[in-house]
């Protein structure tokens, strides 16, 4: 956000005849403390839309069904209940899968985990809606000259379907959408490096906004970017495991991006 300009007054102090309007603006309080941001990288899930409420529970149902078919010695409904109980303790998929296998057992645990993971990330995409302020934030930043990027992680086909369901595929306020994949052929950090190389070489002018400390926040900090964590959704209960995962700022709503102490523009 641009720094507030000093209010003009009709009163003039002695010897102030030659004070220019430009000098008055330059003296605005706090302007020097607000870094310039030319590029903003947004995560998709639980950052621009409520993935937790719209997709996560359904994805765990699909994963439970896949585990039952792959040899877990329990019905899909029983597996689902264990998955959701484990989710409350630790939302990471490897911890949830381990809890199910420990509870029920399986003849081929590696196959079960692989099938569960595939089902989770390829859950069919239905109707999805953005957070109420998401589109306004994107368009406000774009009007100020900011380059907006979205980086989405998961099964590429499913992520493309999400983008279309959310109406972001043709959003003019977004310069490009990148897709990081579960096979780590293209990671978020690799995508961040591409954006830095081709769009903004100065890391101090790039802001990353996301919800997951161990993913986009960590990747952004490693490259020297500014970071803001939206503490909401699937990974909201996770605390950073170290300073490398500690976001510079924490926000409660995507609308709060516009309130961050930055000057957004070119």
C-alpha positions as CSV (number, residue, x, y, z in Angstrom):
1,X,0.0,0.0,0.0
2,X,1.3,3.5,-0.8
3,X,2.3,5.7,2.1
4,X,-0.2,8.3,3.1
5,X,0.7,11.8,1.9
6,X,0.9,14.7,4.2
7,X,-2.2,16.9,4.3
8,X,-1.8,20.3,2.7
9,X,-2.4,23.4,4.7
10,X,-2.9,27.1,3.9
11,X,-0.6,28.2,6.7
12,X,3.0,28.8,5.9
13,X,5.9,28.9,8.4
14,X,8.4,31.7,8.1
15,X,10.8,31.3,5.1
16,X,8.6,28.6,3.6
17,X,7.6,30.3,0.4
18,X,9.8,28.1,-1.7
19,X,8.7,24.7,-0.2
20,X,7.5,22.6,-3.2
21,X,4.6,20.3,-3.4
22,X,7.0,17.5,-4.3
23,X,9.1,18.0,-1.1
24,X,5.9,18.0,1.0
25,X,5.1,14.5,-0.4
26,X,8.6,13.2,0.0
27,X,8.4,14.0,3.7
28,X,5.4,11.8,4.3
29,X,5.9,9.9,7.6
30,X,6.8,6.2,7.4
31,X,7.3,6.2,3.6
32,X,10.9,5.1,3.9
33,X,9.9,2.2,6.1
34,X,7.6,0.6,3.5
35,X,9.5,-1.6,1.0
36,X,8.4,-1.5,-2.6
37,X,6.7,-4.7,-3.8
38,X,6.5,-5.2,-7.6
39,X,5.7,-9.0,-7.6
40,X,3.3,-11.0,-5.5
41,X,3.2,-14.8,-5.6
42,X,0.1,-16.4,-4.2
43,X,-0.5,-20.0,-3.2
44,X,-3.9,-21.3,-4.3
45,X,-5.3,-23.8,-1.7
46,X,-6.5,-22.2,1.5
47,X,-5.0,-18.9,0.3
48,X,-7.3,-17.7,-2.5
49,X,-10.2,-20.1,-1.7
50,X,-11.3,-22.2,1.2
51,X,-9.9,-25.6,0.2
52,X,-10.3,-27.0,3.7
53,X,-14.1,-26.6,3.7
54,X,-14.7,-27.2,0.0
55,X,-12.3,-30.2,-0.7
56,X,-10.2,-31.6,2.2
57,X,-12.9,-33.8,3.8
58,X,-14.1,-35.1,0.5
59,X,-10.4,-35.9,-0.5
60,X,-10.0,-37.9,2.7
61,X,-13.1,-39.9,1.9
62,X,-11.6,-40.8,-1.5
63,X,-8.3,-41.7,0.1
64,X,-10.1,-44.0,2.6
65,X,-11.9,-45.8,-0.2
66,X,-8.6,-46.3,-2.0
67,X,-7.0,-47.7,1.1
68,X,-9.8,-50.2,1.6
69,X,-9.5,-51.4,-2.0
70,X,-5.7,-51.6,-1.7
71,X,-5.8,-54.0,1.2
72,X,-6.3,-52.2,4.5
73,X,-8.3,-54.5,6.8
74,X,-11.2,-52.3,7.5
75,X,-14.2,-50.7,5.8
76,X,-13.8,-47.3,4.1
77,X,-16.1,-45.6,6.7
78,X,-13.9,-46.9,9.5
79,X,-10.7,-45.8,7.7
80,X,-12.2,-42.3,7.1
81,X,-12.9,-41.9,10.8
82,X,-9.4,-42.8,11.7
83,X,-8.0,-40.4,9.0
84,X,-10.0,-37.5,10.4
85,X,-9.0,-38.2,14.0
86,X,-5.4,-38.3,12.9
87,X,-5.8,-35.1,10.9
88,X,-6.7,-33.2,14.0
89,X,-3.3,-34.2,15.5
90,X,-1.2,-33.8,12.4
91,X,-2.6,-32.7,9.0
92,X,0.4,-34.1,7.1
93,X,-0.6,-37.0,4.8
94,X,2.2,-39.3,5.8
95,X,1.2,-39.0,9.5
96,X,-2.5,-39.7,8.6
97,X,-1.6,-42.7,6.4
98,X,0.7,-44.1,9.2
99,X,-2.1,-43.8,11.7
100,X,-4.5,-45.9,9.5
101,X,-1.8,-48.5,8.9
102,X,-1.0,-48.8,12.6
103,X,-4.6,-49.2,13.5
104,X,-5.7,-51.7,10.9
105,X,-2.6,-53.1,9.2
106,X,-2.2,-54.0,5.5
107,X,-0.4,-56.7,3.5
108,X,1.3,-54.1,1.3
109,X,1.7,-50.8,3.2
110,X,3.7,-49.1,0.5
111,X,1.0,-49.8,-2.1
112,X,-1.7,-48.6,0.3
113,X,0.0,-45.3,0.9
114,X,0.7,-44.8,-2.8
115,X,-3.0,-45.4,-3.7
116,X,-4.3,-43.2,-0.9
117,X,-2.0,-40.4,-1.9
118,X,-3.1,-40.6,-5.6
119,X,-6.8,-40.7,-4.6
120,X,-6.4,-37.7,-2.3
121,X,-4.7,-35.5,-4.9
122,X,-7.0,-36.6,-7.8
123,X,-10.3,-36.1,-6.0
124,X,-12.9,-34.9,-8.6
125,X,-13.4,-31.1,-8.8
126,X,-16.9,-29.8,-8.3
127,X,-18.1,-26.2,-7.8
128,X,-15.6,-24.0,-6.0
129,X,-15.7,-20.4,-4.9
130,X,-13.0,-17.9,-4.1
131,X,-12.7,-16.1,-0.8
132,X,-14.9,-13.0,-1.1
133,X,-11.9,-10.6,-1.2
134,X,-9.6,-12.7,-3.4
135,X,-10.5,-11.2,-6.8
136,X,-10.6,-7.7,-5.4
137,X,-7.1,-8.1,-4.0
138,X,-5.7,-9.4,-7.2
139,X,-7.3,-6.6,-9.3
140,X,-6.3,-3.9,-6.9
141,X,-2.7,-5.0,-7.0
142,X,-2.7,-5.3,-10.8
143,X,-4.1,-1.7,-11.1
144,X,-1.1,-0.5,-9.0
145,X,1.3,-2.2,-11.5
146,X,2.0,-5.3,-9.5
147,X,2.7,-8.6,-11.3
148,X,0.5,-11.3,-9.7
149,X,1.4,-15.0,-10.0
150,X,-0.4,-18.1,-8.6
151,X,1.5,-21.3,-7.7
152,X,-0.6,-24.4,-7.2
153,X,0.6,-27.7,-5.8
154,X,-0.9,-31.2,-6.4
155,X,-1.9,-33.4,-9.3
156,X,-1.5,-31.1,-12.3
157,X,-4.8,-32.2,-14.0
158,X,-6.8,-31.7,-10.8
159,X,-5.1,-28.3,-10.1
160,X,-6.0,-27.1,-13.6
161,X,-9.6,-28.1,-13.0
162,X,-9.6,-26.2,-9.7
163,X,-8.3,-23.0,-11.5
164,X,-11.1,-23.3,-14.1
165,X,-13.7,-23.9,-11.4
166,X,-12.6,-20.9,-9.5
167,X,-12.7,-18.7,-12.6
168,X,-9.0,-17.9,-12.5
169,X,-8.0,-19.3,-15.9
170,X,-8.8,-16.1,-17.7
171,X,-8.3,-13.6,-14.9
172,X,-6.5,-10.6,-16.4
173,X,-5.1,-9.6,-13.0
174,X,-3.0,-12.7,-12.9
175,X,0.0,-12.8,-15.1
176,X,0.6,-16.5,-15.0
177,X,-0.4,-19.6,-13.0
178,X,2.3,-22.2,-12.3
179,X,1.7,-25.8,-11.3
180,X,4.0,-27.6,-8.9
181,X,3.5,-31.4,-8.9
182,X,3.4,-34.1,-6.3
183,X,6.3,-35.9,-8.0
184,X,8.6,-33.0,-7.3
185,X,9.4,-32.7,-11.0
186,X,8.6,-29.0,-10.5
187,X,8.8,-27.7,-6.9
188,X,7.5,-24.4,-5.6
189,X,11.1,-23.2,-4.9
190,X,12.0,-24.0,-8.5
191,X,9.0,-22.0,-9.7
192,X,9.9,-19.1,-7.4
193,X,13.4,-19.1,-8.9
194,X,11.9,-18.9,-12.5
195,X,9.8,-15.9,-11.5
196,X,12.8,-14.2,-9.9
197,X,14.9,-14.9,-13.0
198,X,12.4,-13.6,-15.5
199,X,10.2,-11.1,-13.7
200,X,11.9,-9.4,-10.7
201,X,15.6,-10.0,-9.9
202,X,15.5,-8.1,-6.6
203,X,14.2,-10.5,-3.9
204,X,13.3,-7.6,-1.6
205,X,10.6,-6.6,-4.1
206,X,8.8,-10.0,-4.1
207,X,6.1,-11.1,-1.6
208,X,4.9,-14.6,-1.2
209,X,1.5,-15.2,0.3
210,X,0.5,-18.7,1.5
211,X,-0.7,-20.9,4.3
212,X,1.9,-23.6,4.8
213,X,5.1,-22.9,6.7
214,X,7.0,-25.9,5.4
215,X,6.2,-25.2,1.7
216,X,5.8,-21.7,0.1
217,X,6.8,-19.8,3.3
218,X,10.0,-21.8,3.6
219,X,10.8,-21.6,-0.1
220,X,10.2,-17.8,-0.2
221,X,12.4,-17.2,2.8
222,X,15.2,-19.3,1.4
223,X,15.3,-16.9,-1.6
224,X,15.1,-13.7,0.5
225,X,11.5,-12.8,-0.4
226,X,9.1,-11.2,1.9
227,X,6.5,-13.7,3.3
228,X,3.0,-13.4,4.6
229,X,1.2,-16.4,6.1
230,X,-2.6,-16.7,5.9
231,X,-3.3,-18.8,9.0
232,X,-6.4,-20.6,7.8
233,X,-7.5,-24.1,6.7
234,X,-5.9,-27.4,6.5
235,X,-2.5,-26.4,7.9
236,X,-3.6,-23.6,10.3
237,X,-2.7,-25.7,13.4
238,X,1.0,-26.1,12.3
239,X,3.6,-24.0,13.9
240,X,7.0,-23.3,12.2
241,X,9.6,-25.8,13.2
242,X,12.3,-23.1,13.0
243,X,13.1,-19.6,11.8
244,X,13.3,-20.8,8.2
245,X,9.5,-21.5,8.3
246,X,8.6,-18.3,10.3
247,X,6.7,-15.9,8.0
248,X,7.5,-12.2,8.3
249,X,3.8,-11.4,8.7
250,X,0.7,-13.4,9.7
251,X,-2.7,-12.4,8.3
252,X,-6.2,-13.6,9.1
253,X,-7.8,-12.8,5.7
254,X,-6.7,-12.5,2.1
255,X,-8.1,-8.9,2.3
256,X,-5.3,-8.1,4.8
257,X,-2.7,-8.3,2.0
258,X,-3.6,-4.8,1.0
259,X,-3.0,-3.7,4.6
260,X,0.5,-5.0,4.8
261,X,3.3,-2.3,5.3
262,X,4.4,-2.3,1.7
263,X,4.2,0.1,-1.2
264,X,2.7,-2.0,-4.0
265,X,3.6,-1.0,-7.5
266,X,6.4,-0.9,-10.1
